[in-house]
Amino acid sequence: MKKIYNKGFSLLEVMVVMVVLGCLISIAVPRYNGYLERVTQQVCNANCIQLERMYHVYLLVENKEDTDYVFDEFLQTYEGNLCPANGDIKYVHGIVRCILHFEDEANEGDEDNGSVPFL
């Protein structure tokens, strides 16, 4: 009697598995990248809010007025990593902003905010 050793996968089975894996990866990678960008933005915004509060306390405790020089001096003493993407941090109109991640409400004029437009 002849023994048949059929313990491996056929080429067709391997190709079907590879196609299925390719489809799953093509869906998962863009979603993962979008998730990473949202998380980076949220971390940066949270860090900016915390830094803004600390800066306001610093101004009160040191009895100083806000200037660009005072804010830059404060940033040099702060030892935290503010923006995960190494964005530039600015203090404008009482708000600490990351140049890369700050969402400006003035630039969102395309959305309908419920108000009546005028001519």
For each residue, the residues with C-beta under 8 A, 3 or more apart:
1:
2:
3:
4:
5:
6:
7:
8:
9: 13 14
10: 13 14
11: 14 15
12: 15 16
13: 9 10 16 17
14: 9 10 11 17 18
15: 11 12 18 19
16: 12 13 19 20
17: 13 14 20 21
18: 14 15 21 22
19: 15 16 22 23
20: 16 17 23 24
21: 17 18 24 25
22: 18 19 25 26
23: 19 20 26 27
24: 20 21 27 28
25: 21 22 28 29
26: 22 23 29 30
27: 23 24 30 31
28: 24 25 31 32
29: 25 26 32 33
30: 26 27 33 34
31: 27 28 34 35
32: 28 29 35 36
33: 29 30 36 37
34: 30 31 37 38
35: 31 32 38 39
36: 32 33 39 40
37: 33 34 40 41
38: 34 35 41 42
39: 35 36 42 43
40: 36 37 43 44 84 85 101
41: 37 38 44 45 101
42: 38 39 45 46
43: 39 40 46 47 84
44: 40 41 47 48 82 83 84 85 87 98 100 101
45: 41 42 48 49 98 101 102
46: 42 43 49 50
47: 43 44 50 51 80 81 82 83
48: 44 45 51 52 82 89 96 97 98 101 102
49: 45 46 52 53 96
50: 46 47 53 54
51: 47 48 54 55 78 80 82 89 96
52: 48 49 55 56 91 95 96
53: 49 50 56 57
54: 50 51 57 58 78
55: 51 52 58 59 71 74 91 96
56: 52 53 59 60
57: 53 54 60 61
58: 54 55 61 62 64 74
59: 55 56 62 63 64 65 66 70
60: 56 57 63
61: 57 58
62: 58 59
63: 59 60
64: 58 59 70
65: 59 70
66: 59 70 71 91 94
67: 70 71
68: 71 72 91
69: 72 73
70: 59 64 65 66 67 73 74
71: 55 66 67 68 74 75 91
72: 68 69 75 76
73: 69 70 76 77
74: 55 58 70 71 77 78
75: 71 72 78 89
76: 72 73
77: 73 74
78: 51 54 74 75 82
79:
80: 47 51
81: 47 84
82: 44 47 48 51 78 87 89 98
83: 44 47 86 87 89 98 100 101
84: 40 43 44 81
85: 40 44 100 101
86: 83
87: 44 82 83 98 99 100 101
88: 98 99 100
89: 48 51 75 82 83 96 97 98 99
90: 96 97 99
91: 52 55 66 68 71 94 95 96 97
92: 95 97
93:
94: 66 91
95: 52 91 92
96: 48 49 51 52 55 89 90 91
97: 48 89 90 91 92 102
98: 44 45 48 82 83 87 88 89 101 102
99: 87 88 89 90 102
100: 44 83 85 87 88
101: 40 41 44 45 48 83 85 87 98
102: 45 48 97 98 99
103: 107 108
104: 107 108
105: 108
106: 109
107: 103 104
108: 103 104 105 111
109: 106
110:
111: 108
112:
113:
114:
115:
116:
117:
118:
119:
